[in-house]
């Protein structure tokens, strides 16, 4: 795991659980795409992807 992966993981996990839950809800219930959510929250697409694919 290189430095970039570690920082992405930290960026995704450091976010509050409430925000992560909201991001997951937008993606799965509202059907928003990952790039759309990334723009809304000003986060990287990879970080959103990690949040959406990681089990809570």
C-alpha angles and dihedrals in degrees: 000000000000129000094268093054091048093051091048091051091048091048090053097043097040089062114099115268089237093057091045090051090050091050091049091049092051090051101044104028103029094036096230116162121243094246090052092052091046090056093047094051096033091235131129119271089237091057091051089047091053091050092049096046099040115092114238 
